[in-house]
Amino acid sequence: MLAALASFGVMVSVMNLSGYVIVEHHHHDQADVFPVIGAHVFGMYALVLVVGAVIDRIGRPVALAAGLAIMAVSCLGLLWLEAVATTAILLFGLGVGWNVSFVAATAALADCTRPEERGKLLGFNDLLSAMLGAALALIGGLALDSIGVAALAIGATVIVVAPVLWILPRRALSPA
């Protein structure tokens, strides 16, 4: 659930704040927001038909870690890449990383529940994820406005890396 919360919360906050980053901090036109958000949405859903099969093949923990790592690289890239095209690539990566990590997290949650409790757990996870996304968008907006893009990029990266540091050692300790 920690990975699902980090994945969804960071995706929502960075996606929502990226328009402000592009227009205000990188001094681009308002029209430049569309290709960036379009690339992000494309990344979120373009590979949906293959993501589940990939997650089943490589396993939930590896998929969780990989998706969160892709998100971390994409968020950290906002520190150095300011062009519209490169920002679009970063937000595409954010979308792909979210797709992989959130689907893997949801599948892992479904795997550890009985059918009669699954809906409650997944609904609770979605509720917490949405609330965290809204909170991070608000906090991220304040940090972005007062500190700058570095606050958003580094903060988002730390949030998605933290679950990876918890998931991978547990995977190494678990029997094959």
Residue, then its C-alpha position, 0 to 999 in steps of 0.5 A: m500500500l505504501a508503494a501505491l500511495a507514493s506512486f499515485g500521490v507523486m503522479v497526481s502532484v507532479m502532473n498537476l504542477s507541471g503546467y505551472v513549472i513549464v509556464e512560470h518557471h521555464h518561461h514557456d507559452q501556456a500552449d506548451v502545457f498541452p504536449v507535456i500533459g498529453a505525453h503524460v496521459f499517453g504514458m499512463y495508458a498507452l501500454v495498459l494492455v501489456v503492463g499486466a502481463v509484464i508484471d505477472r512475468i517479472g513479479r510484483p516487487v520487481a515491477l513496483a521497484a521498477g515503476l517507482a524508479i522510472m518515476a524517480v528518474s522522471c521527477l529528478g530530470l525536472l531539475w535539469l531539463e527545461a525544454v518542452a520536448t524533454t519535459a514531455i519525455l519526463l512526464f511520459g516516463l512519469g506516466v509509464g512509471w505510475n502505470v507499472s507501479f500502481v498496477a503492480a501495487t494493486a495486484a499485490l494488494a489483491d493477491c493478499t486478500r480474500p475476494e470478500e475483503r478485496g473491494k474494501l481494501l482496494g477502495f480504501n487504497d484508492l481513497l488514501s491515494a487520492m487524498l495524498g495526491a491532493a495533499l501533495a499537490l497543495i504542499g508541492g504548489l507551496a514549495l514550488d512557489s516559495i522554493g522553486v522547481a528543485a523542491l518539487a523535483i527532489g521532494a517527489t523523487v524522495i517520496v517514490v524512492a522511499p518505498v523502493l528502499w523498503i521493498l528491495p531488501r525484503r525481496a532479497l530476504s524472501p525465499a525464491 
